[in-house]
Amino acid sequence: MKHPPLHFTGILAKEGKQFVGICPELDVSSFGNTRLATKKNLEEAVTLYLESSIESNLPYLRPVLKSEWPKRVIDTFPYTPNAWE
């Protein structure tokens, strides 16, 4: 069965000396020392979270209110994981 692609938002913020990545639709986060490392870490965390949720037949959407997003957002990016494969 072919499923439609999933689309999520990645948010990058600066917290001290590190970067934080958040997927607000899933309430999944990660961190890294650079923007690129943080983005890759967040993509991996989202993929693992979705795989686990889908395999366990659990709901995966847990949206975070925009008012709870980090105050110092430095970048946002679209993300389409390959969780259905």
C-alpha positions as CSV (number, residue, x, y, z in Angstrom):
1,M,0.0,0.0,0.0
2,K,1.4,3.4,-1.1
3,H,1.1,6.1,1.5
4,P,1.2,9.8,0.8
5,P,4.4,11.6,1.8
6,L,4.6,13.1,5.3
7,H,5.6,16.8,5.5
8,F,7.0,18.4,8.6
9,T,8.8,21.6,9.7
10,G,12.3,21.7,11.2
11,I,13.2,24.7,13.4
12,L,16.8,25.7,14.2
13,A,17.5,27.8,17.2
14,K,20.7,28.9,19.0
15,E,20.9,28.0,22.7
16,G,24.2,29.0,24.3
17,K,27.0,27.6,22.2
18,Q,24.9,24.8,20.6
19,F,22.1,24.7,18.1
20,V,18.7,23.1,18.8
21,G,16.5,21.5,16.2
22,I,12.8,21.0,16.8
23,C,10.0,19.4,14.8
24,P,7.0,21.2,16.2
25,E,4.4,18.8,14.6
26,L,5.9,15.8,16.5
27,D,7.5,17.4,19.6
28,V,10.8,15.8,18.6
29,S,14.1,17.7,19.2
30,S,17.8,17.3,18.8
31,F,21.0,19.3,19.0
32,G,24.4,19.8,17.5
33,N,27.5,22.0,17.4
34,T,26.7,23.3,13.8
35,R,23.5,24.1,11.9
36,L,24.2,21.2,9.5
37,A,24.9,18.7,12.3
38,T,21.7,19.8,14.1
39,K,19.6,19.4,11.0
40,K,21.0,15.9,10.3
41,N,20.5,14.9,14.0
42,L,16.9,16.2,13.9
43,E,16.1,14.4,10.7
44,E,17.4,11.1,12.2
45,A,15.5,11.7,15.4
46,V,12.2,12.3,13.5
47,T,12.8,9.3,11.3
48,L,13.4,7.0,14.3
49,Y,10.4,8.5,16.1
50,L,8.1,7.9,13.2
51,E,9.4,4.4,12.5
52,S,8.8,3.4,16.1
53,S,5.3,5.1,16.2
54,I,4.2,3.5,13.0
55,E,5.5,0.0,13.8
56,S,3.7,0.2,17.2
57,N,0.5,1.5,15.6
58,L,0.6,4.6,17.8
59,P,-0.4,8.2,16.9
60,Y,2.6,10.2,15.9
61,L,1.3,13.8,15.8
62,R,2.0,15.7,19.0
63,P,2.0,19.4,17.9
64,V,3.7,22.0,19.9
65,L,2.0,25.4,20.2
66,K,3.7,28.1,18.3
67,S,3.8,30.2,21.5
68,E,6.1,27.5,22.9
69,W,8.6,27.5,20.0
70,P,12.1,28.8,20.9
71,K,12.4,32.6,21.0
72,R,15.5,32.8,18.9
73,V,14.6,30.9,15.8
74,I,17.3,31.3,13.2
75,D,16.0,29.0,10.4
76,T,13.1,26.8,9.4
77,F,13.2,24.1,6.8
78,P,10.7,21.6,5.3
79,Y,11.3,17.9,6.0
80,T,9.8,14.9,4.3
81,P,11.0,11.7,6.0
82,N,11.0,8.2,4.3
83,A,9.2,6.6,7.2
84,W,6.8,4.7,5.0
85,E,9.5,2.7,3.2
